[in-house]
């Protein structure tokens, strides 16, 4: 009897990891919605400095998305560090959006 080696399907993320990813994605999505509103306002005001900041924040959001995607392949012993890095990035992202909000309101 011969057996064939078939590649196994990727494992689904653990429920804890899935819950973490969902939480972070919700936070980022909420911040992204604010960012889109600010972008419209900045373009209306021809606020080049703010538009540049918005573009940097879009890149930061993409980096967070990439890191979240990478969690699926992160080894367990590195997971806590990866989550801490993502949490720090999300905090900076949200704080930058709040700062930008103040500039566009003023």
C-alpha positions as CSV (number, residue, x, y, z in Angstrom):
1,X,0.0,0.0,0.0
2,X,1.4,3.3,-1.0
3,X,0.7,6.6,0.6
4,X,0.8,9.9,-1.2
5,X,2.1,13.0,0.4
6,X,-0.4,15.7,-0.1
7,X,0.3,19.2,1.3
8,X,-1.9,19.9,4.3
9,X,-4.2,22.8,4.2
10,X,-3.0,25.8,6.3
11,X,-4.2,25.6,9.8
12,X,-7.0,28.0,10.9
13,X,-5.8,30.6,13.4
14,X,-6.5,29.8,17.0
15,X,-9.7,31.4,18.4
16,X,-7.6,33.7,20.6
17,X,-5.5,34.8,17.6
18,X,-8.7,35.3,15.5
19,X,-10.3,37.4,18.2
20,X,-7.1,39.5,18.5
21,X,-7.0,40.0,14.7
22,X,-10.7,41.0,14.6
23,X,-10.2,43.5,17.5
24,X,-7.2,45.1,15.8
25,X,-8.9,45.2,12.4
26,X,-11.9,46.9,13.9
27,X,-9.7,49.5,15.6
28,X,-7.8,50.2,12.3
29,X,-11.0,50.3,10.3
30,X,-12.5,52.9,12.6
31,X,-9.4,55.0,12.4
32,X,-9.2,54.5,8.6
33,X,-12.8,55.9,8.3
34,X,-11.7,59.0,10.2
35,X,-8.6,59.3,8.0
36,X,-10.8,59.2,4.9
37,X,-12.9,62.1,6.2
38,X,-9.8,64.1,7.0
39,X,-8.5,63.5,3.6
40,X,-11.6,65.0,2.0
41,X,-11.4,68.0,4.3
42,X,-7.6,68.4,3.7
43,X,-8.1,68.4,0.0
44,X,-10.9,70.9,0.2
45,X,-8.6,73.2,2.2
46,X,-5.6,72.5,0.0
47,X,-3.7,71.6,3.1
48,X,-0.6,70.0,1.6
49,X,1.1,69.3,4.9
50,X,-1.9,67.4,6.2
51,X,-2.3,65.6,2.9
52,X,1.3,64.4,3.2
53,X,0.6,63.3,6.7
54,X,-2.5,61.4,5.5
55,X,-0.4,59.6,2.9
56,X,2.1,58.5,5.6
57,X,-0.8,57.3,7.7
58,X,-2.1,55.2,4.8
59,X,1.3,53.6,4.5
60,X,1.3,53.0,8.3
61,X,-2.1,51.3,8.0
62,X,-0.8,49.0,5.2
63,X,2.1,48.1,7.5
64,X,-0.3,47.1,10.3
65,X,-2.3,45.1,7.8
66,X,0.9,43.2,6.7
67,X,1.9,42.5,10.3
68,X,-1.6,41.2,11.1
69,X,-1.3,38.9,8.1
70,X,2.1,37.8,9.3
71,X,0.7,36.7,12.6
72,X,-0.7,33.6,11.0
73,X,2.8,32.3,10.3
74,X,4.4,33.6,13.5
75,X,5.8,31.0,15.8
76,X,4.1,30.8,19.2
77,X,7.2,31.9,21.1
78,X,7.3,35.1,19.0
79,X,3.6,35.8,19.1
80,X,3.5,38.0,22.2
81,X,6.2,40.2,20.8
82,X,4.5,40.5,17.4
83,X,1.2,41.4,19.1
84,X,3.0,44.0,21.2
85,X,4.5,45.6,18.1
86,X,1.1,45.7,16.4
87,X,-0.5,47.2,19.5
88,X,2.2,49.9,19.5
89,X,1.7,50.6,15.8
90,X,-2.1,50.8,16.2
91,X,-1.7,53.2,19.2
92,X,0.6,55.5,17.2
93,X,-1.7,55.3,14.2
94,X,-4.7,56.3,16.2
95,X,-2.8,59.1,18.0
96,X,-1.5,60.5,14.7
97,X,-5.1,60.6,13.4
98,X,-6.2,62.4,16.6
99,X,-3.4,64.9,16.1
100,X,-4.4,65.4,12.5
101,X,-8.0,65.9,13.5
102,X,-7.0,68.8,15.7
103,X,-5.0,70.4,12.9
104,X,-7.9,70.2,10.4
105,X,-10.5,71.5,12.8
106,X,-8.4,74.5,13.7
